[in-house]
Amino acid sequence: MKKQSKVEHYSCAPKLQSFKPMPACRCILAIAGKGRRTDNGKDSVMVRRRYQQGHLFKRGRRWVARFREMLIQPDGSTLTVQRSVVVADVREVPTRGEARRILDNRLKQLSPGLPRVQAVCTFSDFAVKWQDAVLPTYRASTRQFYAGILRRHLIPYFGGWRLADIRTPDVQTYVNQMSNHYAPSVLRHIRATLSQVLGSAREWGYVDTNSALGVRLPPKGTVQPKVTYKPEEVRRLLLRMPERYRTMVVLAAVTGIRASELFALRWADVDLDRQIIQIRRSFYRGEFGPPKSKASERAIPMGPSLQVLLAVHRQHAMTDPEALVFPNAAGKPYEANNIIQRVLHPAMRSLGLPETGWRAFRRSVATALSELREPVKTAQKVLGHSSPETTLGIYTQSVEESQRAAMAKLETLMFPNVPTLAQLPGGGSKLVN
């Protein structure tokens, strides 16, 4: 009697009832139609005698197709699997002919001579492999970012899916569901992380395409203005700072230095004679690393007041040039969030100022330089941005007085010989007439 091939029935749904997840990621070669396989060391020919064109039928309001695939497993054995997939919605594809054309295009991937590799591991298994192999190549903050997105969002949803079953419509549906609960910025982070993972899966041969590339994000909502402190507010805040923290806050408020750069500063980076602060490294969650980007490796000039303040601070610091400029009691760097919670927020609260973090000082510096009519390139270099668009679009906040002055200049330009509306009989009608 001819030996029957083992058949397993499952669909492309995220959780497979008959599929047992393997402990590690493995690949299998899927060949459909007429092809060759190895059976007990001998070559034989397998012909798909049934479902050669796929069996297409209606199930409720959906077109559904069934066909079979021959899977060659890593140990060389074969496994025949019956696939059941949804082709289209009947409301979108009303005729059988249209549904048949869609199915035929899908079955072309299974034609003889075009074998494809299918990863039988789950997204969760591959995510572990990806984190072990790829994340160590990123900065500490980037590693924390991607690992957090995977842990909180992607693995809880896609963890049980096979990599080969994650398609662009599935990712789009997931993003649409998440848009009801999260801001567009979070959705961008989720899509970017998924794209990184699936991009590596494609490069390593686990999948044919990166399903996250064609995903669209919902339109952005109303963007609320970010907190920016005026110079007088910064001065009031500094007066409330304890003496041991005042110099570090002054340095952040005057230069717009990032918190990760501030707490990584060593005295070797501070040249009081040349009035230069060199940004060479960063500190994030217990780890030293390079600055955020090449543009972040920069020299920040200091004015005479900041020079004097740092010189006084140096007198009470360690003489070792490799010592930190702002160490804690143990000689280690401060954690930025601890200073926010213990020092900045209490002072802001006592003054009735909005409670925010270190980025408010960067926005304040960018806005102040803009108000002083300094070139955007200057602010970009000081803040260490890779592009001037970042400086203009994210950090520079126009203040109300500047907007009012700009509108007054516009009125003068458009109506130079017309008095104010209050002096006109009948209001502003003469402006038009």
Helices and strands as residue ranges (DSSP letters): E 7-11, E 27-31, E 35-39, E 42-46, E 55-59, E 62-72, E 78-89, H 96-107, G 108-110, E 116-119, H 123-133, G 135-137, H 140-149, I 150-154, H 155-158, G 163-165, H 168-178, H 184-203, H 231-239, H 243-255, H 259-262, G 267-269, E 270-271, E 276-278, E 282-284, E 287-289, G 294-296, E 299-301, H 304-315, H 336-339, I 340-344, H 345-351, H 359-371, H 376-383, H 388-390, I 391-395, H 400-414, G 421-423, H 429-432
